[in-house]
Amino acid sequence: MIKIMAWAAALAITGGSAMAAPQTYDIDTAHSQVLFSFDHHGFSPVTGLITGVAGVISFDAEAPTSSSVTATIPLTRLTTGHEAQDADILSPDFLGAAEVTFRSTRIEVTGTDTAFIVGDLTLNGVTQTVTLDATLNRAGLSAKGVPTLGLSATTTLLRSAFDAGRSAPANSDAVRVTLAIEATAAPEPEHTQR
């Protein structure tokens, strides 16, 4: 209970009192990215970056475990700094998809600023349960006075679990993923006067 209340206290400052309704945050595409790495036949790690992350975080300050996350990661925005290698990674038998989608199914608070975000990740037409080890970096007002969340999360995916395991395990089956997410409070809907 102490852990849950600590998350609530930290995030309540961005949306009012802890009794407020869940706050919706839009993932800030310009300030969110995914880093990934895998071993290239044991010789060297291949490291890359994916930009263009989009999605929505619904945070319930009164009950953080009732919060949710949905995100889309466009693999077409993937880069390792080498075009031929990027094309190889995006080939049908290595990743074989245009995007990755994630939808949380539950959140387990593990500390004052940490939680496991468990959800369904879909890649290459295959959906698997994945756990993100998440940390709340900061919750507060941005320089423009907008309620903002900063989150980091890590996980490891097995390409073979998503029917994309070409040359595994010699060419690493495991892909280490780090997400850096910034999200800002969605504008309040305008009410039409009658």
C-alpha positions in Angstrom: 0.0 0.0 0.0 2.9 2.4 0.8 4.3 1.8 -2.7 1.0 2.5 -4.4 0.4 5.7 -2.4 3.9 6.9 -3.2 3.2 6.6 -6.9 -0.1 8.4 -6.4 1.5 11.2 -4.5 4.2 11.7 -7.1 1.8 11.8 -10.0 -1.0 13.7 -8.3 0.9 16.9 -8.7 0.4 16.7 -12.4 -3.3 16.3 -12.3 -4.7 17.7 -9.1 -5.7 15.8 -6.0 -5.4 12.1 -5.6 -9.2 11.9 -5.8 -9.2 13.3 -9.3 -10.4 11.3 -12.3 -7.8 9.4 -14.3 -5.6 11.8 -16.3 -4.9 11.1 -20.0 -1.4 11.8 -21.4 -0.4 11.7 -25.0 3.0 10.3 -25.8 5.2 13.1 -27.0 6.6 11.7 -30.3 9.3 14.3 -30.4 10.7 13.4 -27.0 10.2 9.6 -27.0 12.3 6.9 -28.5 13.3 3.2 -28.4 16.8 1.9 -28.2 17.5 -1.7 -29.1 20.6 -3.9 -29.3 21.4 -7.5 -30.2 24.6 -9.5 -30.6 25.9 -10.0 -34.1 27.1 -13.6 -34.2 29.0 -12.9 -31.0 31.4 -10.5 -32.7 29.8 -7.2 -31.8 26.5 -5.6 -30.6 24.3 -4.0 -33.1 22.6 -0.9 -31.7 19.8 1.0 -33.2 17.2 3.7 -32.6 13.5 4.0 -33.4 11.6 7.3 -33.3 8.0 8.2 -33.9 6.6 6.4 -30.8 2.9 7.3 -30.3 0.2 6.4 -27.9 -1.7 7.2 -24.8 -1.1 6.8 -21.0 -4.1 6.9 -18.7 -2.9 7.4 -15.1 -5.2 7.0 -12.2 -3.6 8.8 -9.2 -6.0 7.3 -6.8 -5.4 3.7 -8.0 -2.2 3.5 -10.1 -2.7 -0.2 -10.8 -5.8 0.8 -12.7 -3.7 2.9 -15.1 -3.1 1.8 -18.7 -0.7 2.3 -21.6 -1.1 1.9 -25.3 1.7 2.5 -27.8 2.7 2.1 -31.4 6.3 1.9 -32.5 6.9 2.4 -36.2 9.7 0.1 -37.3 9.9 2.0 -40.5 11.6 4.7 -38.4 14.4 2.3 -37.4 18.0 3.2 -38.0 21.3 1.7 -37.1 23.2 4.3 -39.1 23.7 1.8 -42.0 20.9 1.6 -44.6 21.8 -2.0 -45.8 21.7 -3.3 -42.2 18.4 -1.5 -41.5 16.9 -3.2 -44.6 18.2 -6.6 -43.4 16.7 -6.1 -39.9 13.3 -5.1 -41.4 13.3 -8.1 -43.8 10.4 -10.6 -43.3 12.5 -13.3 -41.6 14.3 -11.0 -39.1 11.5 -8.7 -37.9 9.1 -8.7 -40.7 6.7 -6.0 -39.6 6.0 -2.3 -40.2 5.2 -1.6 -36.6 5.0 -2.9 -33.1 2.0 -2.3 -30.9 1.7 -2.6 -27.1 -1.4 -2.6 -24.9 -1.1 -3.0 -21.2 -3.2 -5.5 -19.4 -2.1 -4.8 -15.8 0.3 -2.7 -13.8 2.2 -4.0 -10.7 3.7 -1.2 -8.5 7.1 -2.4 -7.2 8.5 0.7 -5.5 8.2 4.4 -4.9 9.0 5.1 -8.6 9.0 1.7 -10.2 6.4 -0.7 -11.6 6.0 -3.7 -13.9 3.8 -2.9 -16.9 2.5 -6.1 -18.3 0.8 -6.2 -21.7 0.2 -7.7 -25.1 2.9 -6.9 -27.7 2.2 -7.6 -31.3 5.0 -8.0 -33.9 4.9 -9.7 -37.2 1.3 -10.7 -36.7 2.1 -12.5 -33.4 1.0 -11.3 -30.0 2.9 -12.3 -26.8 2.7 -11.2 -23.2 5.6 -8.8 -22.4 6.7 -7.2 -19.1 8.2 -3.7 -19.1 10.4 -2.9 -16.1 9.4 0.8 -15.8 10.7 3.7 -13.8 9.0 7.1 -13.3 11.7 9.6 -14.0 9.7 12.7 -13.2 6.1 13.9 -12.9 5.5 17.6 -12.9 4.9 20.7 -15.0 6.9 21.3 -18.2 8.5 24.6 -19.0 5.3 25.5 -20.7 3.3 24.6 -17.6 1.8 21.4 -19.0 1.4 18.4 -16.8 4.1 15.9 -18.0 5.3 12.4 -17.2 8.7 11.0 -18.0 9.1 7.2 -18.0 11.9 4.8 -18.8 11.3 1.0 -19.3 13.3 -2.0 -20.3 12.5 -5.5 -21.6 14.1 -8.3 -23.7 12.3 -9.8 -26.6 13.0 -13.1 -28.4 12.7 -12.8 -32.1 11.8 -16.5 -32.5 8.7 -15.9 -30.3 7.4 -13.6 -33.0 8.2 -15.9 -36.0 11.2 -13.8 -36.8 14.1 -15.9 -35.6 16.3 -16.1 -38.7 19.9 -17.3 -37.9 19.1 -17.5 -34.2 20.7 -18.2 -31.8 24.0 -17.6 -33.7 22.7 -14.2 -34.6 21.2 -13.2 -31.3 17.6 -14.3 -30.7 17.4 -11.9 -27.8 16.8 -8.2 -28.5 17.3 -5.8 -25.6 14.9 -2.9 -25.6 15.0 0.4 -23.7 12.1 2.9 -24.0 12.4 6.6 -23.1 8.9 8.0 -23.0 7.7 11.5 -22.3 3.9 12.2 -22.3 1.9 15.4 -21.8 -1.6 15.9 -20.5 -4.2 15.7 -23.2 -6.2 18.9 -23.7 -9.5 19.0 -21.9 -12.4 18.5 -24.4 -14.2 21.7 -25.2 -17.8 21.8 -24.1 -20.3 23.3 -26.5 -22.7 25.8 -24.9 -26.4 25.3 -25.6 
